[in-house]
Amino acid sequence: MKPTDPRILTINGGSSSIKFALFDAANSLRRILKGGIERIGLPEATFQVKGPDHADDFSRPVSASNHTEAVGALMDWIEQRSGRDPLTAVGHRVLQGGPKYYKPQRITAEMVTALKRLSPFDPDHLPEEILLTEAFHRRFPDLPQVACFDTTFHHDLPRVAQLLPIPRRYEAQGVRRYGFHGLSYAFLMEDLARLAGAEAAQGRVILAHLGNGASLAAVRHGKSVDTSMSFTPAAGVPMSTRSGDLDPGLVWYLARTENMSAKQFNEMVNLQSGLLGISETSSDMRDLLKAEARDVRAAEAIALFCYQVKKWIGAFAAALGGLETLVFAGGIGENAPAVRARICDGLAFLGIELEEKRNAANEGVISPKHNRVVIRVIRTDEELMIAKTVCQVLGLGGKNKKEN
């Protein structure tokens, strides 16, 4: 029997945070509240919750020296609320499922065992994501859990886009371009169809998810045909702390000159590079925009980010054979007009032109009327996409609607 008042909890676990949201799926996907535990493994970890009823809001310090402690705090809070909002299911964002696991599905012991074997694919995210699912199963053994893979949107990339130019034997081990931010891209394409119609969503589209993690995707006929992230999320454009694409010869060079191990190289390209590495001061684009006038390092970090995103837009326009819609999303893409302007500057030959006032106001459409390429700002919502996916997998709820 379907529950009469289903409640879906979405979990988005990161290397130093756990974000969550609670949805009412009875007739539409209405967000009841959202929250997160930040700074896991660091001093002054915080547990925050916000909801439409301000009585639910709080922000307090929490003991979270590791993910196990953080998950314990989250589940204690869930049990305290169980009388008000008993859970029907939990949906987890799982970054990587390898070649076998890519369709959203209910989590089983067999899947967890397989994901543990895949941990070398993504040692920075998968172990914590597995820990989350196991912790929920121990505390709530009868609660259905659904894995929503971030690679799903890109699974059927054209073969030429999947292949990595290394010895073919590695492909048999699952080494290929997977691409990520798939939950965000699936949401953006659904919202593009809602906002602009099915014809626009079936056309030549470039999606730019620009946040702490940043990637782009080329989409045609509603399907991903290429994406900037590759076997891991460290590939593509520079990000907050990730390097993006690098000369692979750097591995051998740094091993010889600095005795850098593979583990140290991985830490460098994932945690010490990108905006942080170039600026030497901050991984946050907001900080860099404030500092660029007085700090050349901040200015160069912004310039490199915008230049690389611009290059990927040009490359994907070529892969698509033209361009009709460009979508900006993510924390930077949605909220940094100056960054959008610099990315689009010089791309008029592709039909990409901004309307300055619309861009400054973060309007939904920031290109001039009747422009050849429509440039949009769409606020992405991975949590809503996870909740919707859980409903589809488990057959819960009624018609799903975007929140107002």
N, C-alpha and C positions, 0 to 999 in steps of 0.2 A: 504494500500500500504506500502511496505517496504521502509524505507528511503534509498536513494542512497549512502549516506555517513554516516553510523551509528557511533555514538560515545557513548561508554559505560563508565560511571563513576563507579568505585568500591569504596565502603566505608567500612572501617574496624575500628569500634569504640571501644576504650578501656576505662578503668576507668579514665585514665589521658591523653589520646591521641586520635586523629582521623587520621588514615592513609588513603590515597586515591591514585588512579591511573586512568588515562584516556587512553582508548584504541580505536583504529580505527578498526572497525569490518567489513569493506567493503569486503575484500577478505581474510584477515587473521587477527589474533588478534595481532596487532602491538601496543606496548605501546608508547603513545605520550609523556606522562610525568608522574611523580609520586611526591608525597609530603605528608605533614602531619603537624598537629598542635600538638606540644608536650607541656608537663608540664601544662595541663589544671588544673585550680584551684590553681596553684602555681605562685610565682613571676617569671618573665622573661620567660613567655610563648613565643614560637617561631612558626612561620609559614614558612615552607620551601617548595620549589618546585624545581625539577630538570627535565630537558628534553634534548632531543638530540640537540636542538637549545639552545645554552647557553644564548641567549637573554631572554629565559623564566625563567632562574634560578634566584632565590632570596632566602634570608633568612632574616627575619625581626621580630622584637618583635611584639606581638599582645596582645590585651586585651582579656583574656580568663579566667575570674574568675570562670566560670562554662561552662558546655557543651552548654548551650543556646547561650552564647556569642561566643564560638568557632565555632558553626555551622553557626551563622550569618556572621562571618568573612569569612568562607569557601564559603558560598553562594554569598556573595558580590563579591568575586573573580571570581566565576563561571559566574555571570552575566556580569562582565567586559570582560570575554573571549567569551561571547555568540556569537559574530559576527564571531569569528574564528572557534570555535568548539561547535556549538549548540548540546546540549545533546539529545540523543535518548532514553536512559534509565539509571537507577541507580541500581546497585546491592549492597545489604547490606549483610555483614557477620552478621548473627544472631546466637548467641551462642547456644540458647536453645529454642525449640518450644514445649517441652512436648511430650506426647504420640501422639497428634493429628497432630501437624505441624512438619514435618521432610522432606517432599519432597520440593525441591525448587519450588517456585510459586510466582505469582504476589501478591503484598501486597494489601490487602483490609481493609476497615474499620472493618469488622468482625474479621479479623486476628489480627489487632492492639488491639481490645477490649479483645480478648482471650489472647494475649501476656501480656497485663497489669495484667490480673488475674494470670498469671504464674510468675509474678515478684518475689514471694517468692522462686521460684526455683533457681533464680540467681539474687539476689538483687545488686550484684556488676557490672553486665553488662547489663541486660535486660532493666532497666529504661533508660539508656543512648542510647541504640540501638533504643528503641521505640521513644525517643525524636528526634533522627536523622531522622527517617522516617516521623514523623509528621511535622517537620520543613521543609523538602523538599516538602511535599505535600502542605503546606501553601504557600510556595514561588513559586512552580512550579506545580500547581494542575493537569495539563494534562500530566505530565511526568511519564511514567510507572516506578514503582519500584518493584524490585524482592528481595525476602528474600532467602538467601542461608544459610541453617542451618548447623551449625558445627557438628551436631549430625547425619547427614544423613548417613555417611559412616558406622556408627556402629548400625544403627537402627535394623537390622536383626541379631544381635548377637544371638548365640544359647541361649535357655532359661536358661540353667544352668549358663551362664555368665551374663545374665541380672539380675537374682534374687539377692536381698540383704537379708541377714539372719536376718531380723527383722519381727515383726508380719505382717502376710499376708495382713491385712486390709490396710496397707500403699501402697501396690502395686496398689490398686484400685484408689488411689489418684495420681498415676503417679510416685511413688517413685521406681526407678530402676536404674541400671547402664545404662547411656546414652553414655558416652565417648565423647571426644571432639577432636580438631585438625582434624576434618573430612575433611575439605577442603584441608588441607595440605596432608593428607593421600591419598585422591583421586588423587591429582596431582602426588604424588610420584609413585603410582601404574601405572598411565598412562605413566609416564616417564620411569619407569622400563620396561614396555612392549616395549616402543620405543627403549630403549638402549640394552636390553638383550633378547627381543623376548617374545612372548606370553607364551611359555612354562615356562620360569622363573617366569613370573608374576602369573602364575597359581599354582606355587609350594608353598613350605613352606617358608614364608617371615616374618621377624620381622622388623618393621619400628620404628625407634627411632627419634622422633621429639624432639630435645633437644635445648631449647632456654630459654627465660625468663620464659615461661611456658614450661613444659617438660612432655612428655608422650610417651608410647610405645604401639604398636598395633601388635597383632598376626594375620596374614592373610593367608588364604589358599583358593585355587580356586578363588582368587581375592576378597574374602569376609573377612570382619573382624570377627574373632572368639573370640577375647578377647582384652581388652584394659585396661591400668592402671588407667586412670581417671574414675570416677564413676558417682554418681548423680550430683556432682559438679566438677569443674576443680581443686579443692584443693586436690583431692585424688591422690594416686600413689607415684611417686618418689618425693624427695625434689626438689624444684625449686628455682628461684631467691629469692622470698619472701614467697612462699607457702610452707607449711610443708610437703605435701604428707601425706601418711597414718600415723595415730596416734592411740594410745590406746584410745578408746572412754571413758574409765574411767577417763581420764584427765579432762573432762568437769566437772564432779562432784567433783573431787579433787580440782580443781582451784576455783570452786564456793564456796567450804567450807573454803579453806585456804586463798584465796585472794578476796572473794566476787566478783569474776569475773562473769559478766553477759554473756548471750548467744551472745549478740552483740559484747562485748569485746573479747570473745573467737574467734568469726568469724574474727574480725579484726586482732587478733594475728596470726591465722593460714594462713591468706591470705596476710597480709602486713608486718609482722614482723618476719617471720620464714624462713625456707629454708636456702639458702646460707647466707642471711643477718643475720638471727638469730644465726647461729652457728659461723660465723666469727665475728660478732658484728661490722663489718667495711664496707662491701660492698655486694651488691646483684649481682655484675657483675663478671662473671667467669674470665674475663681478668685481673681485678684488683687482684683477689685472686691468680691467677697463678704467678703474679709478686711479690706478698707479701709472698707466702708460705714458702720461705726459711728462713724468719726472723720472721714469725708470725705463731705460732702453731694453732691459731684459723682458719686462712685461710687454712692451710694445712688440718685441720680436716674437714672443710666444703667441700673441694674438694674430700677428701677421702670418706666422707659419700655419696656424690652425685654419685661418680663412683661405689661405692659398691652397692648402691641401684639399679642403672641402671643395673649393672651386674646380680643382683638377679632376676630382672624382665626378663632379656633375658633368664636366665636358666629356669624360670617358664614357659615362653611362648614357649620355645623349647619343654618342656614337653607337653604342651597343644596341640602343633602342631604335636607331634610324630616325631620330627626331625626338621632340619633346613637346608635350601639351600641358602638363601640370607638374609643378614643383611644390612639394609640401615640406614645411619646416615644423619640427616637433621636438620634444624634449626640453629640459630646463633652459638650455641656451637658445635652441631654435624657437621656443615660444616666447622668450622674455628678453632677448637681446637684439633690439633693432639695429644697433651699430654693427653687430657681427653679421646679421643678415645682409645689410647694405654692402659691406665689404666683400662678402662672398659673391654677391650678384654683380658687383661692379666689374665692367669689362665683358660681361656675357650677353650683351645686346645682340651679338651676331647669332646667338641661339634663340633669340626672342625673349630673353630674360631681362625684364626691366621692372624696377620698383616704383611705386607711387609714394613719395617721401612722407607725406602726412599720414597715409594709411599705415605705412610701416612703423612710423614713430608711435602710433596709437595701438599697435599690436592687433590691428583689425583682422578679421577672418580671411579677407582677400586683400593682399598688399600690392598687387600689380594694377596698372591703369586699366580702365574699362576697355574692352575689345582688344586687349593685348593678345599676341599670338600664344604666349605661354601664361597660363593662370598660375599665380604664385599664392599659395595659401599658408596660413598658420593654423594648425589644428592641435588642440591640446590632447595629447595621448592619454590613455587610461589602461595600463596593463592589468590593474586589479579588476576592473570591470570585465575585461576580456577573459581573465581567469574564471571569474564567477559565471560568465556566460557559458564558457567551455564546460565547467562542472555540470551545469544544468543540462547541457546537451548530452554529456556522457551518461549521466544518471537519470535522465528523463524527469527533471524537476522543474517546477515553476510553470508560469504561463508565458505570454509574449514578453520578450525582453525589449526594454526601451532604454534609450540613452537618457541619462539624468538631465534635468534642466539646470 
